[in-house]
């Protein structure tokens, strides 16, 4: 594989990854904090659903207070 092919493949992979992240962000934006917490929860690993929900609410609150980019 030459440098041009490698660069094209890298560009294609980055585009696919960006598309997946945008899609996931859109799915999460339509979910309530509770739904997000339930989707993220893993039994016996990490925080409880209630704690995850609190974190999600706090993150959303911080994001809503940020000024828009110019």
N, C-alpha and C positions, 0 to 999 in steps of 0.2 A: 504494500500500500504506500503510495507516494504522499507527499505533504498536502497536495491539493485534495486528494481523496480523504485523508485524515481530517483535514479542516472541515470538509463538507459533512463528514460523519459526525464530528463534534457539534457542529452547528445544528444538525438534525436532532441529535440527542438533547441538546440544551432547549431547543424549541419544544420538543415533546415533554420534557420535564416542566417547563414553564406552563404549558397548556394544562398539565395535570394539576399543578399548584393553583392555577386560576380556577379550574373547575372545582377543586376541593374547597377553596375559599368561598366560592359561590354557594356550594352546598351548606357549608357551615353558617354562612350569613342568613340562610333561610331557617336555621334551626334555633330553637330556644336554648338558653344556657343549660337548662336541665337536659334537653335532648343531646346536646353536645357532650355534657358530662357523662351521661349514660353510654354514649357511643365510645367515649375515651376510657371508661372505667375497665380495669382489669383486676379481677378478684385476687387477693393476696399479694398484689404488686402495686405499690404506690398509694396515693391518697384515696379517700372514699369518694363516692359520687357527690355527696354534699360539699366536700372540700373542693373538688374539681369545679363544681357549679359556682362556688364563691370566687374561685380564681378567674373563671371565665367572665363572670359579671364585673370583677375588678378590671380585667384587661379591656373589656368593652367600654367601661366608664373612662378609663385613661385614654383610649383611642378617640372617644367622642369629644374629649377636651382638647385634643391637639389642634393647633391651627392648621388650616389647609395650606398646602405648598403653593408658593407663588408661581 
